[in-house]
Amino acid sequence: MRLSLLQHGSRFVKVYGRRKLSGNIAASNGFKQNVQFSEEVQAAMHYGRPVVALESTIITHGMPYPDNLSTALKVESIIRENGAIPATIGILQGKINVGLEKSQLEFLAEPNTSCIKTSRRDLPFVLSQGLNGGTTVSGTMLISHITGIPIFVTGGIGGVHRGAETSLDISADLTELGRTPVTVISAGIKSILDIGRTLEYLETEGVCVATYGTSHDFPAFFSSKSGYRSPYRLDTPQQAASMIYSRDSLDIQTGSLIAVPIPEQYDTLGQSIENVIQSVVKEAEEKKIQGQEVTPYILKRVNELTAGKSLEANIHLICNNARVGAEIAVALTNLKTTDNVDPPSNTSKHHHNNNDRTQKKNSNTSDKNKVCVVGGSIVDFTARMTVDELQMNGGTYTGSLKQSYGGVGRNVSDALTRLGVNTTFISAIGQDSLAAGFKANCKHMNLEGVACIDGYSTATYCPVLQNGELLFGIGDMNIHQQISPQYISQFEDELKSSSLVCMDGNISVETMEYLCKICLESNVPVLFEPTDLSKAVKPFQTQHRSAVIYTSPNFNELKSMASFFSGKQFPVTDMVDDLDIDTVLHECTQMIDIVSNHIPVTIVTLGCHGVVVCYHGNDLCELPLKGDVVQRTGNVNIVYHPVPKRDNSNKNIVSVSGAGDCLVAAFISSLLMGRDLSTCIHSGLLAGEISLYSSDAVPTILSQELIQTYLRENNFKKELKKIIL
């Protein structure tokens, strides 16, 4: 699904400080009709997260296929890994797209796709004729500014061409830098140009130019040294962010150029490639190649003559620029947040409606809408088999192995953070080789409560999947024992002031005992996420188990709980998806009749069938948060919520891992906003659905905005089925 621009247009302007230009253009109906955002970019901009713009000419004209596609995907991945959201800008059938899906990148990368190299000059024609276009530095800068994206990463920019004193051939990139306040991160100026005159031209245009790193040398794309010096030098992302902030605070309507030298290991190629470039420049002149065809021809010929080494260097410098650009974007966002510069609206975290409950829950929001999550942090190594039949014969099966980041506690905390909830995550990882990657992946989360312990290994888990379904898993979870009562006691104030505490089954019974005691004394409800069958009854072995108000077992975990409370054995089911829904509901009702005597609210996940919810009280019963009265007696309501009926026929399930965690997080988020039970559950189902189609346990596109959009599209309340117990 694509989201039209400016459902929150004023917020884009407010967050990104685009006072002069975007306010006028954003108000025009023509602009709204011509621009679309991807869900990921829309959500990031809505919540004031760092976004990095990327051009598409490098895909359509700059590199050969399939290197153009693989590079585009790699660059986007690097930006995400460094804490920002990539927004590749391209034009598809006359529509400006800010953020491209993989299928759209593939379309633009295909050699047979007809695309126009689109700068500011070309935009009116390309849009009016419904054409496809790869945006240049000039075109991308303009669109970035209009849509409120302050950082733009590219390979190299255009400049003053050799012989410009007679030809007047000067790139539109330079004039765009002189009138559009966007910061361009590049590897300097393309070495086929007159670098000295280009720097002079930028000075005349009032463009602030700085080299990023330890040297004042201005880079020349393939080489870290051009023979010219930059006026200024920036050592860190924070220095770069401060420079950008200062420019914007003065309302200076010119861009900035931050030149990033090629990584040192590839700089040795520089001189030899430079020699080849000069010979190819002469070759192009002799063949009378002119205008926009010059650069693609030179790049192709240089790549041929250097046996692909120039393309390799090109890719590495672009990837390096992406890393630097993402770090600067994150630093700029942090600077604006710290200084309270145009902060995002509070409605991203605290939504208001007119009912009394919501007003009560949103009073004193700094204390009320806060959650503590205590649980596991795990590095997952997911094995996916592509064969249909599995035999335990010692053979090797074709498939793939991917590293990602999980743990129920980590996943719930990640999802809550993406949904705008103030979340404190308490966990432990090892001081080992996996720690740095874990921290980088989770840098958007509050990790102050995550201990990094020397002498221990970060927890690891290897799930084995067949056609997206989990067959079995192998885990090393010993470090979770270090999430001890002694360690948890450091966060007693945070626990006591939370609206709700979520704990997963990875922590010890002793730690659960301590948590439940603290929460019971402070009247803070606990939500228990069982994690797996063997851990489903751990909190009910404690003296203070009545602190557990909510639990979210799957079908078999519910059976484990019912067996524990009743002393009767309920046999485990292999695959709940294979059972008919009537059988599932019948068995659920039997088990919930037992469990409901001990847990006020039970949310049972049933795979493809949906969710069953059990609670005490009448239909309008308010679900409790901190300080609320908990209803433990009275009518027992059991409501079946089927999976929303949505057209996902063109999607294949990637993984079920993380779907339940996203469901729990979205349920909690909606609960904090004072929404009714049905909306809370349906929000969870939609979040779980989003996770199914992502290789990440918690998709980067998950956001409150996306959930609310899905809710508007589905009249889910007609699908509810109440079961009379």
Secondary structure, 3 states (H helix, E strand, C coil): CCEECCCCHHHHHHHHCCCCCHHHHHCCHHHHHHEEECHHHHHHHHCCCCEEEECCHHHHHHCCCCHHHHHHHHHHHHHHHCCCEEEEEEEECCEEEECCCHHHHHHHHCCCCCCEEECCCCHHHHHHCCCCEEECHHHHHHHHHHHCCCEEECCCECCECCCHHHHCCECHHHHHHCCCCCEEEECEECCCCCHHHHHHHHHHHCCEEEEECCCCECCECCECCCCCECCEEECCHHHHHHHHHHHHHCCCCCCEEEECCCCHHHHCCHHHHHHHHHHHHHHHHHCCCCHHHHHHHHHHHHHHHCCCHHHHHHHHHHHHHHHHHHHHHHHHHHHHHHCCCCCCCHHHCCCCCCCHHHHHHHCCHHHHCEEEEECCCEEEEEEEECCCCCCCCCCCCCEEEEEEEECHHHHHHHHHHHCCCEEEEEEEEECCCCHHHHHHHCCCCCCCEEEEECCCCCEEEEEEEECCEEEEEEEECHHHHHCCHHHHHHHHHHHHHCCEEEEECCCCHHHHHHHHHHHHHHCCCEEEECCCHHHCCHHHHCCCHHHEEEECCEHHHHHHHHHHHHCCCCCCCCCHHHCCHHHHHHHHHHHHHHHCCCCCEEEEECHHHCEEEEEECCCCCCCCCCCCCCCCCCCEEEEEECCCCCCCCCCCCCCCCCHHHHHHHHHHHHHHCCCCHHHHHHHHHHHHHHHHCCCCCCCCCCCHHHHHHHHHHCCHHHHCEEEEC
